[in-house]
């Protein structure tokens, strides 16, 4: 998901409904894109042959399966080394890693589906999973884990019509991060008790929205050293901002959920982007800059931690946990801390992570699932977990003290108890699945929202006006991708 953010969402930007997700799309490699009818025929053929083919493992020869991924040459070699370890540890299955160029990954999978040549397993983008499932191309993986097994967190399970069709390969959640050096500096200038303005690390102590705004205003300073609560504060000449919120549309849904709303109903059957709770939550984000002057104006959705905390002009910022490995741990030249998100009505964060899938066309579904179950073990991605880029997916790492301690006893991480409470416990107890786990068409929906929201960030419309003006288009995107 590396957005440089992380391997699991790297394809979201290139996914479009006219390529992988559309039955009427074209592929220059293989003519028409896969249709539901063609997919069904292919799956039926695979099902009929699966039992006979799987029995080949009893002949003494290994069953050969393929795993597709979009990494560069170095990443492909590294993945193959992991597969080689699996191949050497048992005598039933041999995994071959298939490299497909990132820029053509979606098109290539689409062409392979049409030609009946899909690999056995593969990594996919989050936003593409349910459309493949709808077209009958993903296997039911509910039997991958048995009673007594450590299992992926339920929030990391992609479900189509209630059936698990993919598990994320990593866990990622949103948090409130802060530049502790800058926080101390502002507190010294303002004579503040730092304990009163340090983001809470526990969900049961999370700031409510009004308190968060007040703290952010207190930490916002103009060039004369006045904070944003001072009547003499100059909003045209701000030196330090108290906060910023990442405005990528998929991240913004966390606030709608916290306010009792959401872009969609909980069962994914309705588009609720114009609900009062959702509009109100999103307007509150815009108000941070326009009304309370405690956040910088939004000039781009890419206001990630590198450009917020990294500027040393923003005290607190929301973004994903992957930043520990991609920015904060290896590159930040300041002391940082992590807290839970403030809340509007309910303490909520969003989780996500790029999935691995078993294609329904495989002749070896049991072996494919055995490979992925082994591959999901944390030791196989330990370098990414240790760096802080990924989090474990199996529940035991969140509930068993020895595993949690092994994970978070890390000099690259913030103070251990802070990280455990603000990240580990928060992910276990307060994480809601990002919408692509249960709704189709989220990539086009979010791209449209990005344009809709831009008018609000520019001060040209209120959130209510912008969403009302574009509701018909957003509803159409939802309806076309999620026929009832």
C-alpha positions in Angstrom: 0.0 0.0 0.0 2.4 2.7 -0.6 0.9 6.0 -0.9 4.2 6.4 -0.2 2.0 5.6 2.2 2.0 1.9 1.9 1.8 -0.9 -0.6 -1.8 -1.6 -0.2 -3.2 1.5 -1.9 -0.7 2.2 -4.6 -3.2 1.2 -7.3 -6.1 3.3 -6.2 -4.9 6.2 -8.3 -4.7 4.2 -11.4 -7.9 2.2 -11.0 -10.8 3.4 -13.1 -14.2 1.9 -13.7 -13.4 1.6 -17.4 -10.5 -0.9 -16.9 -10.6 -3.6 -14.3 -14.0 -2.8 -13.0 -16.1 -2.5 -16.1 -17.7 -5.3 -18.1 -17.7 -3.1 -21.3 -14.1 -2.0 -21.1 -11.5 -3.0 -23.7 -8.0 -4.4 -23.3 -5.5 -3.9 -26.1 -4.0 -7.3 -25.1 -7.1 -9.4 -25.0 -10.1 -7.8 -26.6 -13.2 -7.5 -24.4 -12.8 -7.2 -20.7 -14.1 -10.0 -18.5 -17.9 -10.1 -18.3 -20.0 -11.8 -15.6 -21.1 -14.5 -18.0 -17.6 -15.3 -19.1 -16.4 -15.2 -15.5 -19.1 -17.6 -14.4 -18.2 -20.1 -17.2 -14.6 -19.9 -16.2 -15.3 -20.4 -12.5 -17.6 -23.4 -13.3 -14.9 -25.0 -15.3 -12.3 -24.4 -12.6 -14.6 -25.8 -10.0 -15.3 -29.0 -12.0 -11.6 -29.6 -12.4 -10.4 -28.5 -9.0 -10.8 -31.8 -7.1 -9.1 -33.9 -9.8 -6.3 -31.4 -10.2 -5.7 -30.9 -6.5 -5.2 -34.7 -6.1 -2.0 -34.4 -8.2 -0.2 -33.5 -5.0 -0.6 -37.1 -3.9 1.6 -38.2 -6.8 4.8 -37.0 -5.1 5.0 -33.9 -7.3 4.5 -30.5 -5.8 1.4 -28.5 -6.8 2.6 -25.4 -8.6 0.8 -22.1 -7.9 1.5 -18.5 -9.0 1.4 -15.3 -7.0 1.2 -12.0 -8.9 2.5 -8.7 -7.5 3.4 -5.3 -8.8 6.7 -4.7 -7.1 9.9 -3.6 -8.8 12.7 -6.1 -9.5 14.2 -5.8 -6.0 10.8 -6.3 -4.4 10.0 -9.2 -6.7 13.3 -10.9 -5.7 12.5 -10.3 -2.1 9.0 -11.8 -2.4 10.4 -14.8 -4.3 12.8 -15.4 -1.4 9.9 -15.6 1.0 8.1 -17.9 -1.4 11.3 -20.0 -1.6 11.3 -20.3 2.1 7.7 -21.6 2.0 8.6 -24.0 -0.8 11.5 -25.4 1.2 9.4 -25.9 4.4 6.9 -28.4 3.0 6.7 -30.9 0.1 3.2 -30.2 -1.2 3.2 -26.8 -2.8 5.6 -24.7 -4.9 4.9 -21.0 -5.3 6.2 -18.9 -8.2 6.1 -15.1 -7.9 4.9 -13.4 -11.1 6.0 -9.7 -11.6 3.6 -7.4 -13.4 4.6 -3.8 -14.0 2.8 -1.5 -11.7 1.6 0.8 -14.4 -0.1 -2.0 -16.4 -1.1 -4.2 -13.4 -4.8 -3.6 -13.6 -4.9 -3.8 -17.4 -2.9 -7.0 -17.3 -5.1 -8.7 -14.7 -8.1 -7.8 -16.8 -6.6 -9.3 -19.9 -5.6 -12.4 -18.0 -9.1 -12.8 -16.7 -10.6 -12.5 -20.2 -8.1 -15.1 -21.5 -8.7 -17.5 -18.7 -5.1 -17.1 -17.5 -5.4 -15.5 -14.1 -2.7 -16.5 -11.6 -3.7 -18.5 -8.6 -3.3 -15.7 -6.1 -2.3 -12.0 -6.2 -2.2 -8.8 -4.4 -4.8 -6.3 -5.4 -5.8 -2.7 -4.6 -8.5 -2.3 -2.0 -10.9 -0.6 -4.4 -10.8 -3.4 -7.0 -11.6 -6.4 -4.8 -15.4 -6.3 -4.6 -15.9 -5.8 -8.4 -13.8 -8.9 -9.0 -15.9 -10.7 -6.4 -19.1 -9.4 -8.1 -17.9 -10.9 -11.4 -17.4 -14.3 -9.7 -13.6 -14.1 -9.9 -12.6 -14.4 -6.2 -12.8 -17.5 -4.1 -14.6 -17.8 -0.8 -11.7 -17.9 1.7 -13.8 -18.3 4.8 -12.2 -21.7 5.3 -8.6 -20.4 5.4 -8.6 -20.2 9.2 -10.0 -22.8 11.5 -11.1 -22.9 15.1 -8.2 -22.1 17.4 -6.2 -20.2 14.7 -5.1 -16.7 15.2 -7.3 -14.9 12.6 -7.1 -11.5 10.8 -9.1 -8.8 12.5 -12.6 -8.7 11.2 -12.1 -5.0 10.2 -9.5 -6.2 7.7 -11.8 -8.7 6.0 -13.3 -7.9 2.6 -16.7 -9.3 2.3 -19.0 -9.8 -0.7 -22.6 -10.5 0.2 -21.3 -11.5 3.6 -18.7 -13.9 2.3 -15.0 -13.3 3.0 -13.1 -12.9 -0.3 -9.9 -11.2 0.8 -7.9 -10.3 3.9 -5.6 -7.3 4.0 -1.9 -8.2 4.1 -1.2 -5.4 6.6 -3.2 -3.2 9.0 -3.1 0.6 8.9 -5.1 3.1 10.9 -5.4 6.9 11.2 -4.1 8.8 14.2 -3.4 12.3 15.5 0.4 12.9 15.3 2.3 15.8 16.8 5.7 17.5 16.7 6.6 17.4 20.4 9.5 19.8 20.0 7.2 22.4 18.5 4.5 21.7 21.1 7.1 22.4 23.9 8.2 25.6 22.1 4.6 26.9 21.9 3.9 26.0 25.4 7.0 27.8 26.6 6.0 30.9 24.7 2.4 30.8 26.0 3.0 29.6 29.5 0.9 26.5 28.9 0.8 23.3 30.9 2.0 20.9 28.2 0.0 18.0 29.7 -3.2 19.9 29.0 -2.5 20.3 25.3 -0.8 17.0 24.5 -3.1 14.7 22.4 -4.5 11.9 24.5 -3.2 8.4 23.7 -6.3 6.6 24.9 -9.7 6.4 23.3 -11.5 6.8 26.6 -9.7 10.0 27.1 -10.0 11.4 23.6 -10.8 15.0 23.1 -14.2 15.8 21.9 -14.3 18.1 18.8 -14.9 21.3 20.7 -12.0 20.7 23.0 -9.8 19.7 20.1 -10.6 23.0 18.3 -9.9 25.0 21.4 -6.5 23.3 22.0 -5.7 23.9 18.3 -6.5 27.6 18.6 -4.5 27.8 21.7 -1.5 26.4 19.9 -1.9 28.6 16.8 0.3 31.7 16.9 0.5 34.8 14.7 3.7 36.6 14.0 3.2 38.7 17.1 2.9 35.7 19.4 -0.9 36.0 19.8 -2.9 32.8 19.8 -6.1 32.3 17.8 -8.3 32.8 20.9 -6.8 36.3 21.5 -9.0 39.2 20.2 -5.8 40.7 18.9 -4.9 37.6 16.8 -4.0 38.4 13.2 -5.4 35.6 11.0 -3.6 37.0 7.9 -0.1 36.6 9.5 0.1 33.1 11.1 3.4 31.7 12.2 2.4 28.3 13.7 -0.8 26.4 13.1 -2.2 24.2 15.9 -3.5 21.4 13.6 -4.2 20.1 10.2 -6.5 17.3 9.0 -5.6 15.1 6.0 -8.3 15.8 3.4 -7.9 12.7 1.2 -11.6 11.8 0.8 -11.2 8.2 2.0 -9.6 9.5 5.2 -12.3 12.2 5.7 -15.0 9.5 6.1 -13.6 8.9 9.6 -15.1 12.2 10.8 -18.4 11.4 9.2 -18.4 8.0 11.0 -17.4 9.7 14.2 -20.4 12.1 13.9 -22.9 9.2 13.4 -22.9 9.5 9.6 -20.8 8.1 6.7 -20.6 8.1 3.0 -22.6 4.9 2.9 -25.0 3.0 5.2 -23.3 0.4 7.4 -24.5 -2.4 5.1 -23.3 -0.7 2.0 -26.7 -0.6 0.4 -27.3 3.2 0.4 -25.3 6.3 -0.4 -25.6 8.7 2.6 -23.1 11.4 1.6 -25.8 14.1 2.0 -27.0 13.0 5.4 -27.0 15.8 8.0 -24.4 14.1 10.2 -22.0 13.6 7.3 -22.3 17.1 5.9 -22.0 18.6 9.4 -18.8 16.6 10.1 -17.2 17.6 6.8 -18.1 21.2 7.3 -16.3 21.1 10.7 -13.1 20.2 8.9 -13.4 23.2 6.6 -14.2 25.4 9.6 -10.8 24.7 11.1 -9.2 27.0 8.6 -12.0 29.3 7.5 -13.6 30.0 10.9 -11.2 29.1 13.6 -7.9 29.9 11.8 -6.1 27.0 13.5 -5.3 25.0 10.4 -3.6 26.0 7.2 -5.8 26.5 4.1 -6.2 23.3 2.1 -4.3 23.7 -1.1 -4.0 20.0 -1.9 -5.3 16.6 -0.7 -1.7 15.6 -0.3 -1.3 17.3 3.1 0.5 14.3 4.6 2.8 14.4 7.5 5.9 15.3 5.4 4.3 18.6 4.5 2.5 19.3 7.8 4.6 18.2 10.8 7.6 18.2 8.5 7.2 21.9 7.9 7.7 22.5 11.6 4.9 25.1 11.4 2.1 22.6 12.4 1.8 21.1 15.8 -0.7 18.3 15.3 -1.8 16.5 12.1 -3.9 13.5 11.2 -2.6 10.7 8.9 -1.9 7.0 8.8 0.2 4.9 11.0 2.4 3.9 8.1 4.2 7.2 8.5 6.2 5.7 11.4 8.1 3.7 8.8 8.0 6.0 5.8 8.7 9.4 7.5 8.7 9.7 11.2 11.0 6.9 12.2 13.7 7.2 9.5 13.5 10.9 8.4 11.9 13.2 11.0 14.4 15.4 12.7 12.1 16.2 15.7 10.7 14.3 18.6 7.2 13.1 17.8 4.2 11.6 19.6 1.0 10.0 18.7 -2.5 10.2 20.0 -6.0 9.1 19.1 -8.2 11.1 16.9 -10.6 13.6 18.5 -14.2 12.6 18.2 -17.5 14.3 17.3 -19.9 11.7 18.8 -18.0 8.4 18.9 -14.3 7.6 19.1 -13.6 6.1 15.7 -10.6 5.6 13.4 -10.5 4.0 10.0 -8.4 1.0 9.0 -7.2 -0.3 5.7 -4.6 -2.5 4.1 -4.0 -4.0 0.6 -5.4 -7.4 0.2 -4.2 -10.7 -1.2 -6.8 -12.8 -3.1 -7.4 -16.3 -4.3 -8.9 -16.3 -7.7 -11.9 -18.5 -8.2 -10.4 -19.8 -11.4 -7.5 -21.5 -9.6 -7.4 -25.3 -9.9 -5.8 -25.4 -6.5 -7.9 -23.3 -4.1 -6.8 -25.3 -1.0 -3.1 -24.9 -1.8 -3.5 -21.2 -2.7 -5.1 -20.6 0.7 -2.5 -22.6 2.5 0.2 -20.4 0.8 -1.5 -17.1 1.7 -2.2 -18.3 5.3 1.5 -19.0 5.7 2.4 -15.7 3.9 0.2 -13.7 6.2 2.3 -14.7 9.2 4.0 -11.6 10.7 7.5 -13.0 10.5 7.3 -12.9 6.7 6.7 -9.2 6.7 8.6 -8.4 9.9 11.0 -5.9 8.3 8.0 -3.7 7.4 6.3 -4.2 10.8 9.6 -3.5 12.6 10.1 -0.3 10.6 6.5 0.8 11.5 5.2 0.8 7.9 2.9 -2.1 8.4 1.0 -3.4 11.4 0.1 -7.1 12.0 -3.2 -8.4 10.8 -3.7 -11.4 13.2 -5.7 -10.8 16.3 -3.1 -12.5 18.6 -0.7 -9.6 18.1 -3.3 -7.3 19.6 -4.4 -9.5 22.5 -1.3 -11.6 23.6 1.1 -9.5 25.7 4.3 -11.2 24.6 3.5 -10.7 20.9 2.5 -7.1 21.4 5.6 -6.4 23.3 7.8 -7.9 20.6 6.1 -5.7 18.1 6.2 -2.4 19.9 9.5 -2.6 21.8 11.2 -0.6 19.1 13.4 2.5 19.2 11.9 3.7 16.0 8.5 4.0 17.6 7.2 6.6 20.1 7.2 5.7 23.8 5.9 2.1 24.1 2.9 2.6 26.3 1.8 5.6 24.3 2.1 3.5 21.1 0.3 0.6 22.6 -2.7 2.7 23.7 -2.9 5.1 20.8 -2.2 2.6 18.0 -2.5 -1.1 19.1 -5.5 -0.8 21.4 -7.1 1.8 19.2 -6.8 -0.4 16.2 -8.3 -3.4 18.1 -11.2 -1.5 19.7 -12.1 1.5 17.7 -11.3 0.8 14.0 -14.0 0.8 11.4 -13.3 -0.7 8.0 -12.7 1.8 5.2 -15.6 1.8 2.7 -13.9 -0.3 0.1 -14.2 -3.4 2.3 -17.9 -3.4 1.7 -18.8 -1.0 -1.2 -18.0 -1.1 -4.9 -16.9 1.9 -6.9 -15.1 3.8 -4.2 -12.2 4.9 -6.4 -14.5 6.9 -8.7 -16.7 8.1 -5.9 -13.7 9.4 -3.9 -12.1 11.0 -7.0 -15.4 12.9 -7.6 -15.5 13.9 -3.9 -12.0 15.3 -4.2 -13.3 17.7 -6.9 -16.5 18.5 -4.9 -14.6 19.2 -1.8 -12.1 21.5 -3.6 -14.8 24.2 -3.9 -15.3 24.1 -0.2 -11.6 24.3 0.6 -11.4 27.3 -1.7 -14.2 29.0 0.2 -16.5 29.1 -2.8 -19.2 26.9 -1.3 -20.4 25.4 2.0 -20.1 21.7 2.3 -23.9 21.4 2.2 -24.1 23.4 -1.1 -21.2 21.5 -2.7 -22.7 18.0 -1.8 -26.2 19.0 -2.8 -25.1 20.3 -6.1 -23.2 17.0 -6.9 -25.4 14.5 -5.1 -27.0 13.2 -8.3 -23.6 12.4 -9.9 -22.4 10.8 -6.7 -25.6 8.8 -6.4 -25.2 7.7 -10.0 -21.7 6.5 -9.4 -22.9 4.5 -6.3 -25.9 3.0 -8.1 -23.9 1.9 -11.2 -21.3 0.1 -9.0 -23.8 -1.3 -6.4 -27.0 -2.4 -8.2 -29.6 -3.5 -5.8 
